[in-house]
Amino acid sequence: MLTGRADEVVGIDNLNAYYDIQLKKDRLATFGGQMRFVQMDICDAPAMDALFARERFDAVVSLAAQVGVRHSFEAPAAYFHTNVDGLRQVLDCCRRYAVRHLVFASSSSVYGNARQVPFREDMPLGEPLSVYAGTKQQAEALAASYARLYGMTVTALRYFSVYGPWGRPDMAPMLFARSIAQGCPLQLYGEGKMLRDFTFIDDIARGTVAVLDKGLAPEGGIRVPAAGTEGVFKIYNIGAGRPVSLPDFIALLEEALGRKAVIRYLPMQEGDAYRTWADTSLLERETGFRPQVSLEEGVARFVRWFQSRSNS
Ligand SMILES: NC(=O)c1ccc[n+]([C@@H]2O[C@H](COP(=O)([O-])OP(=O)(O)OC[C@H]3O[C@@H](n4cnc5c(N)ncnc54)[C@H](O)[C@@H]3O)[C@@H](O)[C@H]2O)c1
């Protein structure tokens, strides 16, 4: 999206082995020469400092994270390392090199099992249900304190269940699609009662860029960061705003794949929220952005990509 409008973009990723590295490399290859890519760890302080000194970024979008709710019970240190200490490195570099706007990925998981729906940014947060969710809550708190202390402009985006082409292989849409396509039993936790606010990747990308641009526009009130000046810390949900039950999501996949699922119903798993549902009115009011891709269209586009990748 940024490369498409001729912004100069540098991408960094340590290409960790949490899931298939080839998928990450193939995804990167889709950028062709439009983005300069540097393989590095955001926790590598000297490398980060050299990068920021060389590039003098106007804006930074920080998406790097150790992801996966379940894995966070097995390897909590990796989550703290990247999601909290790694974000601190990014914040420090943005502060030292006067980056005008830092946008970073938080998560709907910060709401836990909040009773009130839809989830609003100003609600008190629920108890984090996983280490992953706990690190995202900590990341938000850290970013808020940097913005205030150092006069920075920082925005946290709470993404809701992202799906679409090039998505993560450990997430439900890909796991479900694979089970259906291969005719294997599909494990459905929560006895099929969970609701998710699935959000198509293009809407996530468009919403992120809308927030990024608003922060960089002069009327957005963004100034060169400096200690002693007032910081700006904002949080926006980016979700479709339409929770769907997992059986309904599976039915759309079945239709697009032309095959029936063999569903094995299982109890709730530790760490999962019963439902997610984004209130996106703040995002719409302040940026004019509204999700555009319906679930039906998004699932059809995801399945087209899934089938082309399976056949390649
Ligand atoms: N996918 C979702 O549904 C979802 C929902 C809410 C929030 N998010 C957040 O959005 C962001 C992107 O998530 P994603 O689903 O695309 O996951 P992803 O794993 O595909 O992307 C994260 C990338 O970060 C890289 N990375 C991890 N640790 C790093 C480090 N120390 N230094 C440099 N790179 C590192 C990984 O190699 C990976 O390519 C994450 O911050 C995630 O927490 C995602």
PDBQT file of the ligand as one rigid body, heavy atoms in Angstrom, charges set to zero:
ROOT
HETATM    1  N1  LIG A 401      -2.819 -11.546  12.607  1.00  0.00    +0.000 N 
HETATM    2  C1  LIG A 401      -3.702 -11.076  13.503  1.00  0.00    +0.000 C 
HETATM    3  O1  LIG A 401      -4.866 -11.475  13.537  1.00  0.00    +0.000 OA
HETATM    4  C2  LIG A 401      -3.293 -10.018  14.494  1.00  0.00    +0.000 A 
HETATM    5  C3  LIG A 401      -4.260  -9.568  15.415  1.00  0.00    +0.000 A 
HETATM    6  C4  LIG A 401      -3.897  -8.594  16.339  1.00  0.00    +0.000 A 
HETATM    7  C5  LIG A 401      -2.616  -8.065  16.326  1.00  0.00    +0.000 A 
HETATM    8  N2  LIG A 401      -1.702  -8.523  15.425  1.00  0.00    +0.000 N 
HETATM    9  C6  LIG A 401      -0.363  -7.936  15.468  1.00  0.00    +0.000 C 
HETATM   10  O2  LIG A 401      -0.004  -7.539  14.157  1.00  0.00    +0.000 OA
HETATM   11  C7  LIG A 401       1.415  -7.671  13.973  1.00  0.00    +0.000 C 
HETATM   12  C8  LIG A 401       1.705  -8.518  12.770  1.00  0.00    +0.000 C 
HETATM   13  O3  LIG A 401       1.197  -9.818  13.037  1.00  0.00    +0.000 OA
HETATM   14  P1  LIG A 401       1.091 -10.985  11.974  1.00  0.00    +0.000 P 
HETATM   15  O4  LIG A 401      -0.134 -11.753  12.287  1.00  0.00    +0.000 OA
HETATM   16  O5  LIG A 401       1.314 -10.455  10.593  1.00  0.00    +0.000 OA
HETATM   17  O6  LIG A 401       2.303 -11.904  12.433  1.00  0.00    +0.000 OA
HETATM   18  P2  LIG A 401       3.630 -12.367  11.681  1.00  0.00    +0.000 P 
HETATM   19  O7  LIG A 401       4.302 -13.336  12.599  1.00  0.00    +0.000 OA
HETATM   20  O8  LIG A 401       3.307 -12.842  10.308  1.00  0.00    +0.000 OA
HETATM   21  O9  LIG A 401       4.464 -11.024  11.579  1.00  0.00    +0.000 OA
HETATM   22  C9  LIG A 401       5.354 -10.603  12.576  1.00  0.00    +0.000 C 
HETATM   23  C10 LIG A 401       6.760 -10.593  11.995  1.00  0.00    +0.000 C 
HETATM   24  O10 LIG A 401       7.633 -10.102  13.008  1.00  0.00    +0.000 OA
HETATM   25  C11 LIG A 401       8.869 -10.756  12.844  1.00  0.00    +0.000 C 
HETATM   26  N3  LIG A 401       9.597 -10.653  14.104  1.00  0.00    +0.000 N 
HETATM   27  C12 LIG A 401       9.358 -11.309  15.270  1.00  0.00    +0.000 A 
HETATM   28  N4  LIG A 401      10.247 -10.950  16.214  1.00  0.00    +0.000 NA
HETATM   29  C13 LIG A 401      11.075 -10.039  15.633  1.00  0.00    +0.000 A 
HETATM   30  C14 LIG A 401      12.205  -9.303  16.098  1.00  0.00    +0.000 A 
HETATM   31  N5  LIG A 401      12.638  -9.419  17.352  1.00  0.00    +0.000 N 
HETATM   32  N6  LIG A 401      12.830  -8.464  15.229  1.00  0.00    +0.000 NA
HETATM   33  C15 LIG A 401      12.383  -8.342  13.952  1.00  0.00    +0.000 A 
HETATM   34  N7  LIG A 401      11.317  -9.012  13.458  1.00  0.00    +0.000 NA
HETATM   35  C16 LIG A 401      10.670  -9.848  14.294  1.00  0.00    +0.000 A 
HETATM   36  C17 LIG A 401       8.522 -12.185  12.458  1.00  0.00    +0.000 C 
HETATM   37  O11 LIG A 401       9.581 -12.829  11.780  1.00  0.00    +0.000 OA
HETATM   38  C18 LIG A 401       7.268 -11.984  11.595  1.00  0.00    +0.000 C 
HETATM   39  O12 LIG A 401       7.583 -12.010  10.218  1.00  0.00    +0.000 OA
HETATM   40  C19 LIG A 401       1.926  -8.259  15.277  1.00  0.00    +0.000 C 
HETATM   41  O13 LIG A 401       2.399  -7.195  16.096  1.00  0.00    +0.000 OA
HETATM   42  C20 LIG A 401       0.714  -8.897  15.910  1.00  0.00    +0.000 C 
HETATM   43  O14 LIG A 401       0.817  -8.992  17.317  1.00  0.00    +0.000 OA
HETATM   44  C21 LIG A 401      -2.014  -9.482  14.513  1.00  0.00    +0.000 A 
ENDROOT
TORSDOF 0
